[in-house]
Amino acid sequence: MNFNNVSHPDFALLMQLHPDTDMYSHLRPIIDFVKAQGNEPHRDEFMNDKSSMSLYFFKGPIDPDLIRSTFELPASITIDSEGNIHDHNWATVIYSNHTYNPWINPLI
C-alpha cells in the first residue's frame, strides 16, 4: 500500500524516517494489547467505510480504564466509556464489543 499521497505533514516525515510504517502503526500496540487480553477482532485489519474512516472491530469489550492505565494516550486519541478508541487525527475508530450485523456493517 502506498501512502505517499497522504497530506498530513507528520505522516510524511514518519514515512521518510520509517518507510516500513503504515498509518496505523501508532495504534498497533493497543490492538496487540487488547488481543493479548483474549479479545478477538472480527477481521485482523482496518477497513474503510464510505466516508473514508478507518475502522477496526473487536468482538468483545475493551476496558477503557485498563487502556488508560496501560498507555499514555495523546490528546488526539480518546477512549469513550464503552471502550471505543477514537484517533481524531486519522479519522480512525477501534470499536469495542462489536456485534456483527451484515445489514448494518456490510464491510465485515
Beta strands, then each sheet from edge to edge (+ up, - down):
strand 1: 47-48
strand 2: 54-57
strand 3: 77-79
strand 4: 85-87
strand 5: 92-95
sheet 1: 1+ 2- 5- 4+ 3-
end
